[in-house]
Amino acid sequence: MVGEEQGVARSPVQGSTQRRVTRRWLVNALNRINFSDGKIALTFQHNVHGSTIVVPARPGSCLGSEFDCTWVRRPALGEASADWRLQHFHLGDGLSQIEVLADIALWNEGGVRLTLPEAAFDINSRQVKRHLCRGVSARLAFDSGNPVEGRLESSSSSSFSVRIKSAEAGRPHAFPGETVAATLTRGATIIFAGRCSVIRSATERSTLTIALRPLDTQQGHSSGQASTRFRSLRPLLTPLPLIVFRHPFTGHQVTLRALDISGGGFSVEEEKSRAQLLPGLLLPRVRIEFTSGFEFSCSARVIYNEPTAEGGLRSGLAIETMSLSNHTRLTSLLHLGQYRNSNLCTPHVDLEELWNFFFESGFIYPEKYAHIKDQKAHFMRLYRNLYTRTPRIARHIIYQERGAIHGHVAMFRWYPTTWLLHHHAALTSTRHKAGLVVMEHMLRYINEFHRLFPHLMRYIGCYFRPNNRFAAKAFGGAMQSLHDPRKCSRDAFASFHLDKHPAGGNLPHGWSLAPADAADRAALQVSYSSFSGGLMLHGLALREEDCAADASLSKEYARLGFQRDRQVFALRREGICIAIIAANRSDLGLNLSDLTNGLQVFVLGPDVLPVRVLLGALAGLVHLYPPGTVPVLLYPRGYADAVGLAYDKVYDFSVLDIEHFGPYLEFLDSLISPPRNRSTAESSTSQ
């Protein structure tokens, strides 16, 4: 804090060596306090009995050696000012405490006029500045005793102090080292909550002031990550954006340059002595400003701070909330540095080139085209909406160089917390390894998206053919790499098509088909747990607790102009659930293999379900679909083999719990990285 005119002198009050500041410096400091309507503290001593009293006052403007002070509140100094003498006054900025031995030139009821000395002394320099706080309520819950209420008084990057009225607190003091749960709120927003340790406490008159230090100063730093190799990408942008926010403790605007930034967070650096980002602190509104008018808003929490080699303090912040559209735009921008030709959710897709790519890559093969050829206009309209409107329910990544598309992968949110990966394809005749690039890019994006929106993404699902080598390794191999079906599972479905008007259609006596209830879904869970024990029912949202969210997602599809509908039926014999049938309906072509637009069958009692009864039940549901054949997925596949039911293909359905994404990424890195140096045919999923 000391200005350019300073030196070292012996303080007449302390009797020790102190930093000396000049009168010129004092004049500037007093004018700064006057400008901000601040206060100084005057200490008076009684001439007879020696008692002291500290009186707050507001300094007027100062031009030379004298200035006027106005009482904040009239002091109890009696009628005769001659009974009291001024010892000194203090001023400070949270980093230094200046003691000034001034004289009284004039005394009146409203205040005093003081004469400044030639110099003053810094009696209490801090290594870290204390920032005065305003408008923040505090609640302290001690391990012994009832919670107490107070106000946040000051803070730094490592600690904060709370002032409590002793009478209300019922606690005369707090012991150093004692732990306390502290909650700080501004209005209705909790801006800090955590365990703290008492540094010191002091009682003055009717107030108790407690200094606290958070116990967890590395909150979540690198947590939940198997390896720092899989932290979010942090490209070195030029220029890096400004991080602008209003500090929730002080109310002051803070502007810092980001050191790095990713889709999950960023880091900044402060001057260590003036740093004010406390680990655990929530910043309710942050602007990430690249240029004027080009910015993203979010809330962020301080995760850690650590000293830098240059003497600063580096703080890492995790993005807490951000709109879906802003996050997609920000992530797309940041990923360009790592994936120069791989674009995330660009709305400027050349749809003609995309269709050329699907045919050229073999993703749309003759049998598949025969299935969709009569709906060409519908398909083109659907993909225009999906790829140019970038809806909240879908994401795509396209590898494109010199206008030509070489690789593609997409996913969509078909279940409340499950996104289905599909349409993974690449040209095998190019040197780009575009299929590997887009898959790695998508998985990096999933890693960042899940951290910010865990309520929207908990599982990743993928249907694939077992003979698809890449998909079998990438998704099927995940189960072996995680060694736990509760982290990643793989289940096989038999796939066939049902004619719109098959023979039969009536159920035998004692059999019924009706909407599934909670008991039916519970029976499905018991059956699946004994047979597989995996995540399929979680991924497909077939549990009773998923019903409300499933209905809400269908409404969101409708609001965005897409179709999503699911009805779940129970096939019962004498009231006992023997099979569950889910009738899924979506826009034709949302998945080109129609895996989301058909019937899904889950057989609970394979030994008591005749195939003719099953086909009769399915015949009673085909009216839900337009003319033509209806796709059917049957689980378990072994039932079809046992009863001799012919099927066309086998689809494996893999579900990954993203809470275990780190180990999966390690596995996938070992799978993806080596082929970059050799020619490898790249295939597609959901064929």
N, C-alpha and C positions, 0 to 999 in steps of 0.2 A: 504494500500500500504506500510505502514511503516514496516521495517524489524525487525529483532530480536534485533538489537542494537538501541534503541530509548528511549526517555524519554520526560519530560516536561521541557521547558525552556522559558524564556521571549525573544520574538523576538525583536532584536534591531530596526527593521524597523516598526513593527506594534505597539510595546509598549503594547502588550497583550500576554496572555499565549497561546502558539502554540505548536503543536507536533514537536519534535526535531528529526532529522535524522542525522546519523553520516556520516563522509567522506567515510567510507567503503561502506555504503549503496549507496551513490551518485555515487561512482565508478562503482558499479554493474549496477545501473540504466542507467548511461551514455553508458556503453558498450552494454546494451540491446537496447538502441535507435540506436547506431551505427550499431548493427547487423541487425536491421530492416530498415536501411536507413532512420531513422526518423529525426526530427528536434527539436531544442530548440529555445527559444525566448530570445534575449538579449535586454535589455532596456538601452539606452544611454541618458544622459542629457547634454545639452550644458552648458559650464562653464560660459558664459556671460549672455545670455537671458533666460536660464533655460528651454527651450523647450526640449521635449523628443521625441525619435523615437525608435520604436521596430524593430529589425532586426532579421530575421530568419537565423539560421545557422545549419550546420550539424556537430555534434561532432565526433571527431576521437576516436580511442580506447584510453582507460585511464588505466594506470598501477599504478599510485600513486596519487600525489597531483596536477599534471599538465596534461592538455590535449589540443589539437589543435582543433579549430573550423574553418570550411570553409563556406564562405558566400554562401547562396542559390542564391542570386543576390547581386551584389556589392552595398553597402549602400551609400546614399547621405550624407556622413559625412564631405565632404570637403577634402582638401588636408592635413590639419594639424590634426592629431589625437589628438593633445594636446588640441584642442578645445572641445573635448568631453570626458566625463568620464563614465565608466560603473557603473550603479546603481546596477543591479542584472541580473540574468537570471532565466527563469522559465523552469521547465520540469514537465510533468504530464502524467498520464495514464488514464485520464477521470474520475478518482475517487478522486484523490488528486492533488493539485497544489503546487509544491515545489518551494520556492523562495530561491535562492542561492546568497549570497553576495560574489562574486568572485572578484579577482584582475586580471588586465591585465599584463601578463609577457612579451608579445611580440605582436607587431601589424605590419601587412604588408598588401599589397593590396589584398591578397587572403583570409585573415581572421585574427584571433587572437589566441594567446595562453593564456589560463586562469589558474589561480592558485586557487585550491579549499580551502575553509575554513575547519575548524575542524568539523563543523556541519552546517545544514541548517534547514529551518522551513516549515512545511506544513501550508500554509496560507489559503487554501480553500478546506477543505475536504467535499466531497459530500456524501450523503447517498446512492445515486444511481449513478453508473458509466455512463459517457457519452462515447459512442463508436463513434470514428471517421468513417465517411462514405465516400464512393468513388463511382463514376460512376452512381449516381442516380439523375435524373432530377426531378425538382419539378415545379408544376403549382398551383398557389394559386388564387382562385376566391373569392374576398371579396364581401360582400353584397353591398358595395358602391364602385364602381370603376371597371375598367377593369381587367381581369386576368393578372397576372404577372408570369414571368418565373424565375427560380433560380436553385440552386443546394442544395441537402441535405448535411448538414455539419456534424451533429452528431445526435445520437439517444440514447434512453434508453427504458426501458419497459413501460414507461408512457408518454413520450413526444419525440419531435424531433425538431431540429432547421434547418431553411432554410436560405441560404444566397442569397441575391438579389442585383443586381447592381441598386443603387438608381436612376441613370439617366434613366435606362430603365423602372424601376418600375413606375415612375411618382408618387410615394407615399413617402413623407419624413419620415413617421413612421406608425406604426400600434398600436392601442390602446389595452391595456390589457382588456380581456373580449370580444373583438370583435370576431365574428365568421367568419370562412373562410372555403371554400370547398378546400381540399388539394388532389392533385393527384400526386403520386410518381411513376416514371417509371424507369426501367432499360432496356435499349434497347427499344424493342417494347412491353415489358410486363408491365402491370400495377400491381405494387406490393402493393400499398395501395391507397385507395380512401375513403374519408369520411369527415364529418364535424369536425372541430377542433376549439378550443378556443385559442386566443392569450394569452400567459403567460406574455411575455415581448418582447420588441424590442429594438435594439440599432443600431445607425448609426455610422459608422467609415469610414471617408473619403468617398469613392464612393460606399460603400456597406451598405446594410440594412440587419441585422440578426434578424430573427423572431423565437421565441420559441413557439411551438404549442403543445397542449395536445388534443388528440382525445376525442370527446364528448361522444361517445358510447364505453365504455370500457367493455361491456358484450355483444358483438355482437352475436345475435342469441342464447345466452346461454339458453338452454331448450326451445327454441321457437318451436312452431308447435307441441308440445307434450302435450297431455291432462294430462299426469301424468308422474312423473319421474319413476313410476313403469314400464313404457313402453319405457324407454330409451334403447338404444342398449345394449345387454349383454356385460359386461366387466369382463371376467373371470380373476382370479388371476393366471397367468401363472408363471411357474418357469423354467428358468429365463425369466424375461420380456425382450422384444427386445430393442435394441439400436435404437434411433432415430437420424439419421445422415443427415445433410444438410449444404449447404453453405449459410450463411446469406446473403440475397439479398442487405442489406444496406452496410455491411462492406466487403463482399467478403470472410470472414473467415469461415473455416469449424467449425461446432458446433456438438458435440456428447453428447447426453443426454440419460439417461435411462428412458424408459417409466414407468409411474406409473400405468397406466392401458391402455387397448386398446380394441377397438371393430371394427366391420366392417364399422363403420361410422366415427371413429376418435380415438384420444388418448390424454393423458395428460402427461406432463413432469414437472419437478421441477428444477428451477435454484436458485443459490445463489442470494438472493434478491438484494444485493448491486451491482451485476454485471449482472443482468438479462437484456436480450435484445429482448425478444419476445413481440412485441407491438400488442395489439388487433387490428384486421383488416389487419395485415400484411399477404401477400401471400408468401408462400415458394414454388417456382416453382418446385423444385425437392427434394423429401425427400426419404431416404432409411430407410425402417423398417427392421432392420437386426436382425434375430434370432440367426444365427450362420454365420460364414464365408461361403459365397456362397449360403446361404438360406435367401433370402431377397425379399422384395416387394417394388416397386417404386410407388410413388404417388406425387401429389401436395397437399398442406394442407394450411388452413388459420387459424390464431390465432383467437379464438372466445372470450376468456376471460382470465384474470389472477386474482389471488386472493392470499393473504398471507396464509401461512400455520402455524400451531401451532409451528413448529420447526424453524420458522424464515426464511423459504424459500419463493419462489414465484412459485405457481402452475399455469401453463398455459394449457388451453384446446384448442385443435386443431381439426378442422373438415377436413376430407379428401375431397378435391375438385374434383380431377380426379384420376382415376385408371383404368387400363385395365379391361375388363370384366373377363378375365381368372384369373388375379391376385386377383381380388376381390372375386371371387368364391373360390379360393384356400385359401385365408386369412380367409374368413368367415367360411369355412369348418373347418379349424384348430381351430379357436377360439371357435366355437360352440361345439367342442368335450368336453370341460369342463362342459358345461351345459347339453348336450344331449349325454351321453356317448355311447349309442348304436344306436343313430339316426345319420345317415351319409348323408351329403349334397353332391350330385353330385359326388359320388365316381365312378371312371371309372372301378373299379374292381368288377363288378356285376356278380354274378353267375346267368346267364340268365335261366338256367334250374330250379334253385331254385325259381327264380322270377315267371316263368310260373306255377310251382307247387303252389306257394302262390296264384296267381290269381284264380286258380281253387278251391283250398282249402277254400279260404275266401268267395267264392261265387261271386266274382266280375265277373268272366266269368260263367254265368249261361247257362243252356241248350239252350235257345232260342238265346242267343248271340253267343254261339259257333256254332250253326247251320248256323249263318250268316257268320262266318269267316273260317269255317273248310276247305273250298276249297282253301284257300289262306295261308295255314300254312307256307310254305317256305318264302313267302313274309313277313309275320308277323315277323318271326324269324329274317330275315335280317334287317327289319326296326328297330326292338327294339335293335338289336346289335349296329346299328349306333347311335340310340338315347342315349343309356345308357353307351356305352363304349367310344364314341368320345366326350361326353359332349359338344354338339354344343351350340352356343351362343343363340339359339332360345328356348332352353328347360332346365328345371331344375327338379330334382327329389330328394326326400328324402326317405330313406329306413331305417326302424327300424329292426336291425338284431342282434340277440344274439346267441352265440354258433353256428354260421353258419346258423341258421334258421331265415327266414324273418317273422316278426310278423305284420308289418305295412308299408304302402306305400302311398305317395301322389306325384303328379307331376303337372307341369304347363308348358305351352308353349306360346310363343309370336305369336299369330295368327293374330292379328291386330297391326298396327304400335305402339300404346301405350297401348294396352290391352293384358294382359296375362290371359289365360284360365286355371283355376284350374280343374283338372280331375284325374281320377284313384285313388281316395281316398278309401282305403280299409284296413281292419285289421281283424285278427282272433279274433273271439268272445270267444274262449275257453281258452284264456291265461290271466294271471294276469298282463300283462305288460301295459294295456291301451295304446297300441302302436298307435292306431288310433288318440287318443287325442294328444299324444306326437308329432307325425309327423305333425299334423295340426298346433299345437302351434309353432313347429320349423319352418315350412314353413312361417307362418305369421310373425315371428320374422325376418326371412330372407327378406321377402318382405319389411318390415319396413326399413331395412338397405339399400336394393337394390334401393328402390325408392328415398331415400335421395341422393344417389350418381348418379343415372341415371334417373332423372325425365323425360328426353326426350325419354327414352325407356319404361318407365312404369308410366302410369298415372291412369290406371283403372285395376281392377281385375274383371274378369267375371267368371261365373260358371253356367252351365246348370245342373239342377237336377230335379228329379221327386218329386212332392209335397208330396208323401207318404214316402219319405226318411226323417226320423225324424231328424237325425243329420243335414243333409244338409239344411232342411227347417228351423231349428232353427238357424244354424250358418250363413247361407247366406240370407234366407228369413227374419229372425228376425232382421238382420242389418237394414233393411228399417224402421222397427218400432223404433229401438233404435236411429236412426239418425233423424227421424221425418221430412225428406225432400227428395223427390224423386230426387232432383238435387244433392244430396250427395250419395244416394244409392237407386236404383230402382229395381223393380221385375215385369217382364212381362211374360205372359203365351203364349206358342206356342202349337198348335195342331200338332201332329207328325203322319205321315203315310208314306207308301211306294207306289211309283208309278211304275206300270209295264212298262217295256222298250217299249212296243208297245201297249199303251192303245187305246181304240176306239176313233175315231175322230182325231183331230190334226189340222184341218183347222179353222181359225178364221172367224166369220161372217163379213159381209160387215160393214165397218166403224171402225173395230177394227184393231190394229196393235201392233206388238211386235218389239222393236228396242232398241239399246243401250240407256241407260238413260243419259240425259244431266243435266246441272245445274238446269234448271227449274223443272225437275222431282224430283231431290233430294230436292230442296227447298219445293216442294209440300208435299213430304214425311215428312219433318220436321214440317211443319204446321199441317198436319194431326196427327202426333204422339204427338205433343205438346198439342193439344186439347184433345186427347184421354188419354194420360198418363202423359206427362210432365216429364218423367224420363230421364235416361242416356243411354237407349238402343242404340240409333243412334250414340252417342259418342263412346260407347263401341265397336260397330260393325263397326266403321269407315265408315259410310254411308253418311256423309256430303260431300259437294263438296270440302271443304278444305282438306279432307283426301285423295283425289285421288292420288296425287303425292307420298305421303309417303306409300300408299298401294302398288303402283307399285314397289317402291324401296324395300319393304319387300319381295315381290315375287322374285325379283332378288337375294336377300340374301339367301332365301331358296334354289334357284337353285344352287347358288355357293357352298352351304353346302351339296348338293346332295339330297335335298328333294323337294317335289312338293308342291307348293302353287299357286293357280290361282283363280282369282275371276272376273267374268264378271257380270255387273249389267245392267238389262234390264228394260224398262218401257212398261207396257201394257196400251195402250191408246185407248180411244174411241173418235172419231172425234177430235183427237189431244190433248185430255185432259187425264192426267195421272190418271189411276184408280188403278193400282197396280204396285209395284216394285218387281222384281224377281232377287235375287242374286244367281248366279250359282257358288258355292264354290267347288273347286276341290283340294284334298290333297292326300297324300299317304294313301292308304287303311289301316285303323287301327291306324293312328296317334291318333285318338280318337276312342276307340273300339265301340262306339255307332254311329260312322260315322256322328257326328254332324257338322263336318267341311268338309264333302264330300257329299254334296247334295244341294238341292234347298231350298232357303229361300224366302218366299212370304210375302209381306207386303201390305195388302189391304187398299187402301185409301178411296175407295168409295164402301163400302159393299152393299149399297142399289141399286147400278146400275151395279153390277158385277155378271152376271149369273154364276153358278158353271160350266156349260158346257164350257163357254168361258175361265174360269180359267184353267180347265183341258186341253183344247185345246192349251192354251199358254204353259203349262208345257210340253205337248207332243212335242212341237216344240223345246224343250231344252234337252230332255233325250238323244239325240244323243251325247251330250258332255261327257257322262259317259260310262263306260264299260258295257258289257252285264249283265243283272240281273235287280233287282229292284233299284229304285233311292229314297233315303230318302228325305222327304219333311218336312220342318217346316213352319207352317202357322200362321201368326199373323194378326189380333187378333184371339184368339181361338174362340171368340163369333161368328165370321163370319161362321166358320165351323158348329157350332150348328144351326145358323139361316138358313143356306141353306141345312142342312141335309147331310153334307159331313162327311162320316165315317172316324174316325182316331183311331190309335192304342193306343197312349199314349199322355200325356200332359207333356211338359217340361217347367219348369220355368227358365227364364234367369235373373240372378241377376248381376247387375253392381255396383261396389263400386268405388267412386272417392277416391283415396288414399290420397288426400289432407286432408281428414277427417278420416284418419286411426286411430288416437289416440282414439277418442270416440268409434270407432268400436272395438278396442282392449279391451277397458274397458268392453264393452258389452260381448265380447267373453270370457274374463277372468271369468266373473260371470257365463258364461255357461259351460266352460270347467273345471274349478277348482273343483266344488263340486263332479262331478262323479268320481274323482280319488279315492274316499274312498268307492265306492260301485261298485258292478258288473253292468256293462252297456254294452249292445250290441252295437257294433260300425259298422256303415254301410258305404256305399261308395257313391260317387257322380258320376254323368254321367253314370248312369246305363242304 
